[in-house]
Amino acid sequence: MHELVGTCAKCSKPIYCREGFLDGVVLEDKSLVCFECLELSKPRWEPSE
Protein backbone atom coordinates (compact mmCIF):
# COMPACT_ATOMS: atom_id res chain seq x y z
CA MET A 1 0.00 0.00 0.00
CA HIS A 2 1.26 3.50 -0.74
CA GLU A 3 -0.12 6.93 0.10
CA LEU A 4 0.82 10.29 -1.36
CA VAL A 5 2.46 12.39 1.36
CA GLY A 6 3.48 15.46 -0.65
CA THR A 7 5.87 16.66 -3.33
CA CYS A 8 9.62 17.27 -3.40
CA ALA A 9 10.49 20.89 -2.63
CA LYS A 10 13.24 20.83 -5.27
CA CYS A 11 11.84 18.90 -8.26
CA SER A 12 8.09 18.62 -7.48
CA LYS A 13 8.19 14.81 -7.79
CA PRO A 14 5.43 13.10 -5.75
CA ILE A 15 6.65 11.54 -2.50
CA TYR A 16 4.81 8.50 -1.17
CA CYS A 17 4.73 6.55 2.06
CA ARG A 18 5.15 2.92 0.99
CA GLU A 19 4.34 0.34 3.65
CA GLY A 20 5.50 2.68 6.42
CA PHE A 21 8.62 4.01 4.66
CA LEU A 22 8.87 7.51 3.20
CA ASP A 23 10.32 7.91 -0.33
CA GLY A 24 12.32 10.93 0.80
CA VAL A 25 13.30 12.95 3.85
CA VAL A 26 11.70 15.68 5.93
CA LEU A 27 14.04 18.66 6.36
CA GLU A 28 14.32 20.87 9.46
CA ASP A 29 11.90 23.37 7.90
CA LYS A 30 9.42 20.47 7.48
CA SER A 31 9.68 20.44 3.68
CA LEU A 32 9.99 17.14 1.79
CA VAL A 33 12.89 16.23 -0.51
CA CYS A 34 13.08 13.04 -2.61
CA PHE A 35 16.11 10.76 -2.31
CA GLU A 36 17.36 11.70 -5.80
CA CYS A 37 17.51 15.43 -4.97
CA LEU A 38 19.05 14.66 -1.59
CA GLU A 39 21.88 12.72 -3.26
CA LEU A 40 22.48 15.54 -5.77
CA SER A 41 22.74 18.11 -2.97
CA LYS A 42 25.33 16.15 -0.94
CA PRO A 43 28.91 17.34 -1.28
CA ARG A 44 31.01 14.79 -3.10
CA TRP A 45 34.13 13.50 -1.42
CA GLU A 46 37.25 14.07 -3.48
CA PRO A 47 40.44 12.24 -2.45
CA SER A 48 43.40 14.52 -1.87
CA GLU A 49 46.60 13.75 -3.69
C-alpha distance matrix in Angstrom:
0.0 3.8 6.9 10.4 12.7 15.9 18.0 20.1 23.5 25.2 23.8 21.6 18.6 15.3 13.6 9.8 8.3 6.0 5.7 8.9 10.6 12.1 13.0 16.5 19.0 20.4 24.2 27.0 27.4 23.7 22.9 19.9 20.7 18.7 19.5 21.7 23.9 24.1 25.5 27.9 29.2 30.0 33.7 34.5 36.7 40.0 42.3 45.8 48.7
3.8 0.0 3.8 6.8 9.2 12.2 14.2 16.3 19.8 21.6 20.1 17.9 15.0 11.6 9.8 6.1 5.4 4.3 6.2 8.4 9.1 9.5 10.1 13.4 16.0 17.4 21.1 24.0 24.1 20.5 19.4 16.4 17.2 15.3 16.6 18.8 20.6 21.0 22.7 24.9 26.1 27.2 30.9 31.9 34.4 37.6 40.2 43.6 46.6
6.9 3.8 0.0 3.8 6.2 9.3 11.9 14.6 17.7 20.0 18.9 16.2 13.9 10.2 8.6 5.3 5.2 6.7 8.7 9.5 10.3 9.5 10.5 13.1 15.2 15.8 19.4 22.1 21.8 18.1 17.1 14.5 16.0 14.8 16.9 19.1 20.2 20.7 23.0 24.9 25.6 27.1 30.9 32.3 34.9 38.2 41.0 44.2 47.4
10.4 6.8 3.8 0.0 3.8 5.9 8.4 11.4 14.4 16.8 15.6 12.6 10.8 7.0 6.1 4.4 6.4 8.9 11.7 11.8 11.7 9.7 9.8 11.7 13.8 14.2 17.5 20.3 19.5 16.0 14.4 11.9 13.5 12.6 15.3 17.2 17.8 18.7 21.3 22.7 23.3 25.2 29.0 30.6 33.5 36.7 39.7 42.8 46.0
12.7 9.2 6.2 3.8 0.0 3.8 7.2 9.9 12.4 15.2 14.9 12.2 11.1 7.7 5.8 5.2 6.3 9.9 12.4 11.4 10.9 8.3 9.2 10.0 11.1 10.8 14.1 16.7 15.9 12.3 11.1 8.9 11.3 11.4 14.2 16.6 16.6 17.0 20.0 21.5 21.5 23.3 27.0 29.0 31.8 35.2 38.2 41.1 44.5
15.9 12.2 9.3 5.9 3.8 0.0 3.8 7.0 9.1 12.1 11.8 8.8 8.6 5.9 5.4 7.1 9.4 12.8 15.8 14.7 13.6 10.4 10.2 10.0 11.1 10.5 13.1 15.8 14.4 11.2 9.1 7.2 9.4 10.1 13.6 15.3 14.7 15.6 18.8 19.7 19.6 21.9 25.5 27.6 30.7 33.9 37.1 39.9 43.3
18.0 14.2 11.9 8.4 7.2 3.8 0.0 3.8 6.3 8.7 8.1 5.1 5.4 4.3 5.3 8.5 11.5 14.4 17.8 17.0 15.2 11.6 10.3 9.6 11.0 11.0 12.8 15.9 14.4 12.0 8.8 6.6 7.6 8.1 11.9 12.8 11.8 13.4 16.5 16.8 16.9 19.6 23.1 25.2 28.5 31.5 34.9 37.6 40.8
20.1 16.3 14.6 11.4 9.9 7.0 3.8 0.0 3.8 5.4 5.6 4.6 5.2 6.4 6.5 10.2 13.0 15.7 19.1 18.1 15.5 11.8 9.9 8.1 9.2 9.7 10.8 14.2 13.0 11.3 7.8 5.2 4.5 5.5 9.3 9.8 8.3 10.0 13.1 13.2 13.2 15.9 19.4 21.5 24.9 27.8 31.2 33.9 37.2
23.5 19.8 17.7 14.4 12.4 9.1 6.3 3.8 0.0 3.8 6.1 5.9 8.3 9.8 10.1 13.7 16.2 19.1 22.4 20.9 18.5 14.7 13.2 10.7 10.6 10.1 9.9 12.7 10.9 10.2 6.4 5.8 5.7 8.3 11.6 11.9 9.2 10.6 14.0 13.5 12.6 15.7 18.8 21.4 24.8 27.6 31.2 33.5 36.8
25.2 21.6 20.0 16.8 15.2 12.1 8.7 5.4 3.8 0.0 3.8 6.0 8.3 11.0 11.7 15.5 18.2 20.6 24.1 22.9 20.1 16.4 14.1 11.7 12.1 12.4 11.9 14.8 13.5 13.3 9.6 8.6 6.6 8.2 10.9 10.0 6.9 9.2 12.0 10.7 10.2 13.7 16.6 18.9 22.5 25.0 28.7 31.0 34.1
23.8 20.1 18.9 15.6 14.9 11.8 8.1 5.6 6.1 3.8 0.0 3.8 5.5 9.0 10.7 14.4 17.6 19.6 23.3 22.8 20.0 16.4 13.6 12.1 13.6 14.6 14.8 18.0 16.8 16.0 12.2 10.4 8.3 8.2 10.9 9.4 7.4 10.7 12.8 11.4 12.1 15.6 18.5 20.3 23.9 26.3 29.9 32.5 35.4
21.6 17.9 16.2 12.6 12.2 8.8 5.1 4.6 5.9 6.0 3.8 0.0 3.8 6.4 8.8 12.4 15.8 18.1 21.7 21.3 19.0 15.4 13.1 12.1 13.7 14.2 15.1 18.2 16.5 15.1 11.4 9.6 8.8 8.9 12.4 11.7 10.3 13.1 15.6 14.8 15.3 18.6 21.8 23.6 27.2 29.8 33.3 36.0 39.0
18.6 15.0 13.9 10.8 11.1 8.6 5.4 5.2 8.3 8.3 5.5 3.8 0.0 3.8 6.4 9.7 13.3 15.1 18.8 18.9 16.5 13.2 10.4 10.3 12.8 14.2 15.8 19.3 18.3 16.3 12.9 10.0 8.8 7.3 10.4 9.9 9.8 12.5 14.6 14.5 15.7 18.5 21.9 23.3 26.7 29.4 32.8 35.7 38.6
15.3 11.6 10.2 7.0 7.7 5.9 4.3 6.4 9.8 11.0 9.0 6.4 3.8 0.0 3.8 6.5 10.2 12.2 15.9 16.0 14.2 11.1 9.0 9.8 12.4 13.5 15.9 19.2 18.3 15.7 12.7 9.7 9.6 8.3 11.5 12.0 12.3 14.3 16.6 17.2 18.2 20.7 24.3 25.8 29.0 31.9 35.2 38.2 41.2
13.6 9.8 8.6 6.1 5.8 5.4 5.3 6.5 10.1 11.7 10.7 8.8 6.4 3.8 0.0 3.8 7.0 9.4 13.0 12.6 10.6 7.3 5.6 6.6 9.3 10.7 13.6 17.0 16.6 13.7 11.2 7.8 8.1 6.6 9.5 11.2 11.8 12.8 15.3 16.6 17.4 19.3 23.0 24.6 27.6 30.7 33.8 36.9 40.0
9.8 6.1 5.3 4.4 5.2 7.1 8.5 10.2 13.7 15.5 14.4 12.4 9.7 6.5 3.8 0.0 3.8 6.0 9.5 9.6 8.3 6.1 5.6 8.1 10.8 12.2 15.7 18.9 18.8 15.5 13.8 10.5 11.2 9.5 11.6 13.8 15.0 15.5 17.7 19.6 20.4 21.9 25.7 27.0 29.7 33.0 35.8 39.1 42.2
8.3 5.4 5.2 6.4 6.3 9.4 11.5 13.0 16.2 18.2 17.6 15.8 13.3 10.2 7.0 3.8 0.0 3.8 6.4 5.9 5.3 4.4 6.2 8.9 10.8 12.1 15.9 18.8 19.2 15.7 14.8 11.8 12.9 11.6 12.9 15.7 17.1 16.9 19.0 21.4 22.0 22.9 26.7 28.0 30.4 33.8 36.4 39.7 42.9
6.0 4.3 6.7 8.9 9.9 12.8 14.4 15.7 19.1 20.6 19.6 18.1 15.1 12.2 9.4 6.0 3.8 0.0 3.8 5.4 5.2 6.3 7.3 10.8 13.2 15.2 18.9 21.9 22.6 19.2 18.3 15.0 15.5 13.4 13.9 16.5 18.6 18.4 19.9 22.5 23.6 24.2 27.9 28.8 30.9 34.3 36.7 40.1 43.1
5.7 6.2 8.7 11.7 12.4 15.8 17.8 19.1 22.4 24.1 23.3 21.7 18.8 15.9 13.0 9.5 6.4 3.8 0.0 3.8 5.7 8.5 10.4 13.6 15.5 17.2 20.9 23.6 24.6 21.1 20.8 17.8 18.5 16.6 16.8 19.7 21.8 21.2 22.6 25.5 26.4 26.7 30.3 31.1 33.0 36.4 38.5 41.9 44.9
8.9 8.4 9.5 11.8 11.4 14.7 17.0 18.1 20.9 22.9 22.8 21.3 18.9 16.0 12.6 9.6 5.9 5.4 3.8 0.0 3.8 6.7 9.8 12.1 13.1 14.4 18.1 20.4 21.7 18.2 18.4 15.8 16.9 15.7 15.9 19.3 20.9 19.8 21.5 24.5 25.0 25.1 28.7 29.8 31.6 35.1 37.3 40.6 43.7
10.6 9.1 10.3 11.7 10.9 13.6 15.2 15.5 18.5 20.1 20.0 19.0 16.5 14.2 10.6 8.3 5.3 5.2 5.7 3.8 0.0 3.8 6.6 8.7 10.1 12.1 15.7 18.4 19.9 16.7 16.5 13.5 13.9 12.4 12.3 15.7 17.4 16.2 17.7 20.8 21.4 21.4 25.0 26.0 27.9 31.4 33.6 36.9 40.1
12.1 9.5 9.5 9.7 8.3 10.4 11.6 11.8 14.7 16.4 16.4 15.4 13.2 11.1 7.3 6.1 4.4 6.3 8.5 6.7 3.8 0.0 3.8 5.4 7.0 9.1 12.7 15.7 16.8 13.7 13.0 9.8 10.3 9.1 9.7 13.1 14.3 13.3 15.4 18.2 18.5 19.0 22.8 24.1 26.4 29.9 32.4 35.6 38.9
13.0 10.1 10.5 9.8 9.2 10.2 10.3 9.9 13.2 14.1 13.6 13.1 10.4 9.0 5.6 5.6 6.2 7.3 10.4 9.8 6.6 3.8 0.0 3.8 7.2 10.1 13.2 16.7 17.6 14.8 13.2 9.5 8.7 6.3 6.8 9.7 11.4 11.1 12.9 15.4 16.3 17.1 20.9 22.0 24.5 27.8 30.5 33.8 36.9
16.5 13.4 13.1 11.7 10.0 10.0 9.6 8.1 10.7 11.7 12.1 12.1 10.3 9.8 6.6 8.1 8.9 10.8 13.6 12.1 8.7 5.4 3.8 0.0 3.8 7.0 9.7 13.3 14.3 12.0 10.3 6.7 5.5 4.1 4.9 8.3 9.0 8.1 10.5 12.9 13.2 14.1 17.9 19.5 22.1 25.5 28.3 31.4 34.7
19.0 16.0 15.2 13.8 11.1 11.1 11.0 9.2 10.6 12.1 13.6 13.7 12.8 12.4 9.3 10.8 10.8 13.2 15.5 13.1 10.1 7.0 7.2 3.8 0.0 3.8 6.3 9.8 11.3 9.2 8.3 5.7 5.5 6.5 7.1 10.5 10.1 8.1 11.2 13.5 12.7 13.3 17.0 19.1 21.5 25.1 27.9 30.7 34.2
20.4 17.4 15.8 14.2 10.8 10.5 11.0 9.7 10.1 12.4 14.6 14.2 14.2 13.5 10.7 12.2 12.1 15.2 17.2 14.4 12.1 9.1 10.1 7.0 3.8 0.0 3.8 6.8 7.9 5.5 5.6 4.7 6.6 9.0 10.6 13.6 12.3 10.6 14.0 15.9 14.4 15.3 18.7 21.3 23.7 27.3 30.1 32.7 36.3
24.2 21.1 19.4 17.5 14.1 13.1 12.8 10.8 9.9 11.9 14.8 15.1 15.8 15.9 13.6 15.7 15.9 18.9 20.9 18.1 15.7 12.7 13.2 9.7 6.3 3.8 0.0 3.8 5.4 5.1 5.4 6.3 7.4 10.6 11.9 14.4 12.3 10.2 13.8 15.1 12.8 13.7 16.8 19.8 22.1 25.6 28.6 30.8 34.4
27.0 24.0 22.1 20.3 16.7 15.8 15.9 14.2 12.7 14.8 18.0 18.2 19.3 19.2 17.0 18.9 18.8 21.9 23.6 20.4 18.4 15.7 16.7 13.3 9.8 6.8 3.8 0.0 3.8 5.3 7.4 9.6 11.1 14.4 15.6 18.1 15.7 13.5 16.9 18.1 15.3 15.9 18.5 21.8 23.8 27.2 30.0 31.8 35.6
27.4 24.1 21.8 19.5 15.9 14.4 14.4 13.0 10.9 13.5 16.8 16.5 18.3 18.3 16.6 18.8 19.2 22.6 24.6 21.7 19.9 16.8 17.6 14.3 11.3 7.9 5.4 3.8 0.0 3.8 5.6 8.9 11.1 14.8 16.8 18.8 16.1 14.7 18.4 19.0 16.2 17.6 20.3 23.7 26.1 29.3 32.3 34.1 37.8
23.7 20.5 18.1 16.0 12.3 11.2 12.0 11.3 10.2 13.3 16.0 15.1 16.3 15.7 13.7 15.5 15.7 19.2 21.1 18.2 16.7 13.7 14.8 12.0 9.2 5.5 5.1 5.3 3.8 0.0 3.8 6.6 9.7 13.1 15.3 17.8 15.7 14.4 18.2 19.2 17.1 18.5 21.6 24.7 27.2 30.6 33.6 35.7 39.4
22.9 19.4 17.1 14.4 11.1 9.1 8.8 7.8 6.4 9.6 12.2 11.4 12.9 12.7 11.2 13.8 14.8 18.3 20.8 18.4 16.5 13.0 13.2 10.3 8.3 5.6 5.4 7.4 5.6 3.8 0.0 3.8 6.8 10.3 13.1 15.0 12.7 12.2 16.0 16.6 14.8 16.9 20.1 23.1 25.9 29.2 32.4 34.7 38.2
19.9 16.4 14.5 11.9 8.9 7.2 6.6 5.2 5.8 8.6 10.4 9.6 10.0 9.7 7.8 10.5 11.8 15.0 17.8 15.8 13.5 9.8 9.5 6.7 5.7 4.7 6.3 9.6 8.9 6.6 3.8 0.0 3.8 6.8 9.7 11.9 10.3 10.0 13.7 14.7 13.7 15.6 19.2 21.7 24.6 27.9 31.1 33.7 37.2
20.7 17.2 16.0 13.5 11.3 9.4 7.6 4.5 5.7 6.6 8.3 8.8 8.8 9.6 8.1 11.2 12.9 15.5 18.5 16.9 13.9 10.3 8.7 5.5 5.5 6.6 7.4 11.1 11.1 9.7 6.8 3.8 0.0 3.8 6.6 8.3 6.5 6.4 10.0 11.0 10.3 12.4 16.1 18.4 21.4 24.6 27.9 30.6 34.0
18.7 15.3 14.8 12.6 11.4 10.1 8.1 5.5 8.3 8.2 8.2 8.9 7.3 8.3 6.6 9.5 11.6 13.4 16.6 15.7 12.4 9.1 6.3 4.1 6.5 9.0 10.6 14.4 14.8 13.1 10.3 6.8 3.8 0.0 3.8 5.5 5.6 6.3 8.8 10.2 10.9 12.7 16.5 18.0 21.1 24.2 27.4 30.4 33.5
19.5 16.6 16.9 15.3 14.2 13.6 11.9 9.3 11.6 10.9 10.9 12.4 10.4 11.5 9.5 11.6 12.9 13.9 16.8 15.9 12.3 9.7 6.8 4.9 7.1 10.6 11.9 15.6 16.8 15.3 13.1 9.7 6.6 3.8 0.0 3.8 5.5 4.9 6.2 8.7 9.9 10.8 14.4 15.5 18.2 21.4 24.4 27.5 30.7
21.7 18.8 19.1 17.2 16.6 15.3 12.8 9.8 11.9 10.0 9.4 11.7 9.9 12.0 11.2 13.8 15.7 16.5 19.7 19.3 15.7 13.1 9.7 8.3 10.5 13.6 14.4 18.1 18.8 17.8 15.0 11.9 8.3 5.5 3.8 0.0 3.8 5.4 5.3 6.4 8.8 10.3 13.6 14.3 17.4 20.2 23.3 26.5 29.4
23.9 20.6 20.2 17.8 16.6 14.7 11.8 8.3 9.2 6.9 7.4 10.3 9.8 12.3 11.8 15.0 17.1 18.6 21.8 20.9 17.4 14.3 11.4 9.0 10.1 12.3 12.3 15.7 16.1 15.7 12.7 10.3 6.5 5.6 5.5 3.8 0.0 3.8 5.4 5.0 6.2 8.8 12.1 13.7 17.1 19.8 23.3 26.1 29.2
24.1 21.0 20.7 18.7 17.0 15.6 13.4 10.0 10.6 9.2 10.7 13.1 12.5 14.3 12.8 15.5 16.9 18.4 21.2 19.8 16.2 13.3 11.1 8.1 8.1 10.6 10.2 13.5 14.7 14.4 12.2 10.0 6.4 6.3 4.9 5.4 3.8 0.0 3.8 5.5 5.2 6.5 10.2 12.1 15.1 18.3 21.5 24.4 27.6
25.5 22.7 23.0 21.3 20.0 18.8 16.5 13.1 14.0 12.0 12.8 15.6 14.6 16.6 15.3 17.7 19.0 19.9 22.6 21.5 17.7 15.4 12.9 10.5 11.2 14.0 13.8 16.9 18.4 18.2 16.0 13.7 10.0 8.8 6.2 5.3 5.4 3.8 0.0 3.8 5.5 5.4 8.6 9.4 12.4 15.4 18.6 21.6 24.7
27.9 24.9 24.9 22.7 21.5 19.7 16.8 13.2 13.5 10.7 11.4 14.8 14.5 17.2 16.6 19.6 21.4 22.5 25.5 24.5 20.8 18.2 15.4 12.9 13.5 15.9 15.1 18.1 19.0 19.2 16.6 14.7 11.0 10.2 8.7 6.4 5.0 5.5 3.8 0.0 3.8 5.6 8.1 9.0 12.6 15.0 18.6 21.3 24.3
29.2 26.1 25.6 23.3 21.5 19.6 16.9 13.2 12.6 10.2 12.1 15.3 15.7 18.2 17.4 20.4 22.0 23.6 26.4 25.0 21.4 18.5 16.3 13.2 12.7 14.4 12.8 15.3 16.2 17.1 14.8 13.7 10.3 10.9 9.9 8.8 6.2 5.2 5.5 3.8 0.0 3.8 6.4 8.9 12.4 15.1 18.6 21.0 24.3
30.0 27.2 27.1 25.2 23.3 21.9 19.6 15.9 15.7 13.7 15.6 18.6 18.5 20.7 19.3 21.9 22.9 24.2 26.7 25.1 21.4 19.0 17.1 14.1 13.3 15.3 13.7 15.9 17.6 18.5 16.9 15.6 12.4 12.7 10.8 10.3 8.8 6.5 5.4 5.6 3.8 0.0 3.8 6.2 9.2 12.4 15.7 18.2 21.6
33.7 30.9 30.9 29.0 27.0 25.5 23.1 19.4 18.8 16.6 18.5 21.8 21.9 24.3 23.0 25.7 26.7 27.9 30.3 28.7 25.0 22.8 20.9 17.9 17.0 18.7 16.8 18.5 20.3 21.6 20.1 19.2 16.1 16.5 14.4 13.6 12.1 10.2 8.6 8.1 6.4 3.8 0.0 3.8 6.5 9.2 12.7 14.8 18.2
34.5 31.9 32.3 30.6 29.0 27.6 25.2 21.5 21.4 18.9 20.3 23.6 23.3 25.8 24.6 27.0 28.0 28.8 31.1 29.8 26.0 24.1 22.0 19.5 19.1 21.3 19.8 21.8 23.7 24.7 23.1 21.7 18.4 18.0 15.5 14.3 13.7 12.1 9.4 9.0 8.9 6.2 3.8 0.0 3.8 6.3 9.8 12.4 15.6
36.7 34.4 34.9 33.5 31.8 30.7 28.5 24.9 24.8 22.5 23.9 27.2 26.7 29.0 27.6 29.7 30.4 30.9 33.0 31.6 27.9 26.4 24.5 22.1 21.5 23.7 22.1 23.8 26.1 27.2 25.9 24.6 21.4 21.1 18.2 17.4 17.1 15.1 12.4 12.6 12.4 9.2 6.5 3.8 0.0 3.8 6.5 9.3 12.7
40.0 37.6 38.2 36.7 35.2 33.9 31.5 27.8 27.6 25.0 26.3 29.8 29.4 31.9 30.7 33.0 33.8 34.3 36.4 35.1 31.4 29.9 27.8 25.5 25.1 27.3 25.6 27.2 29.3 30.6 29.2 27.9 24.6 24.2 21.4 20.2 19.8 18.3 15.4 15.0 15.1 12.4 9.2 6.3 3.8 0.0 3.8 6.4 9.4
42.3 40.2 41.0 39.7 38.2 37.1 34.9 31.2 31.2 28.7 29.9 33.3 32.8 35.2 33.8 35.8 36.4 36.7 38.5 37.3 33.6 32.4 30.5 28.3 27.9 30.1 28.6 30.0 32.3 33.6 32.4 31.1 27.9 27.4 24.4 23.3 23.3 21.5 18.6 18.6 18.6 15.7 12.7 9.8 6.5 3.8 0.0 3.8 6.5
45.8 43.6 44.2 42.8 41.1 39.9 37.6 33.9 33.5 31.0 32.5 36.0 35.7 38.2 36.9 39.1 39.7 40.1 41.9 40.6 36.9 35.6 33.8 31.4 30.7 32.7 30.8 31.8 34.1 35.7 34.7 33.7 30.6 30.4 27.5 26.5 26.1 24.4 21.6 21.3 21.0 18.2 14.8 12.4 9.3 6.4 3.8 0.0 3.8
48.7 46.6 47.4 46.0 44.5 43.3 40.8 37.2 36.8 34.1 35.4 39.0 38.6 41.2 40.0 42.2 42.9 43.1 44.9 43.7 40.1 38.9 36.9 34.7 34.2 36.3 34.4 35.6 37.8 39.4 38.2 37.2 34.0 33.5 30.7 29.4 29.2 27.6 24.7 24.3 24.3 21.6 18.2 15.6 12.7 9.4 6.5 3.8 0.0
